[in-house]
Amino acid sequence: MDPRLEVHGPGTFTAISNDNWKDTDAAAIQATGIPPANDLESAILATLPPGAYTAIMTGKGNASGVAVVEVYDLSQTDSAKLANMSTRAFVSTGDNILIAGFVLGESGADDRIVVRGVGPSLSDAGVANALADPTLELRDLNGALIAANNNWRDNPATADEISAAGLAPTNSLEAAITATLPPGVYTALLSGGNDSSGIGVVEVYDRGEMP
């Protein structure tokens, strides 16, 4: 009901936080054309150097509920780009699986991407209740299935490409998909095999335009 947002960055980066989006930079956020629709929602407008950043959403007063974190690149003509995005959340069943949407830019050229569904290896990083057997789907704007995967080594050709890109999951039960996609809107869906649940991560890597 009342989300709060933080952005953390590398090294000495000073964390940025926001509770209600009109509290800070309201006019500039409004000018982007994508202000939140509710005054209780959060937004942060920032100019960032290349690096790894993390957006953390919590519920004010330790409240819980279904929520969405969105990241928009407002300077698409700059040399820097969003090359990797990932989302960690609790993966339940039915309608409460982990859903990660992404938009490939309007350059006109196809991009080669890798999508990963991570679970078991989170246990090695000290994450409790990790998703034991992730399954992954990639769908287009209309919900049509582009590709699906359970264990990333199931397809030897795809597995070789993922390994060559340096993106091989560390656990054979984790999922990964490669695809060449035109500009557009896509959705990655992470669920647990046999209706299992737990903490999972969806990762999307943009490997660049195809020649």
Salt bridges, closest charged atoms under 4 A:
GLU6 OE2 - ARG4 NH1 2.69
GLU6 OE1 - HIS8 NE2 2.77
ASP19 OD2 - LYS60 NZ 2.86
ASP39 OD1 - LYS22 NZ 3.20
GLU137 OE1 - ARG139 NE 2.94
GLU161 OE2 - ARG112 NE 2.75
GLU161 OE2 - ARG207 NH1 3.22
GLU203 OE1 - ARG116 NE 2.59
ASP206 OD2 - LYS81 NZ 3.49
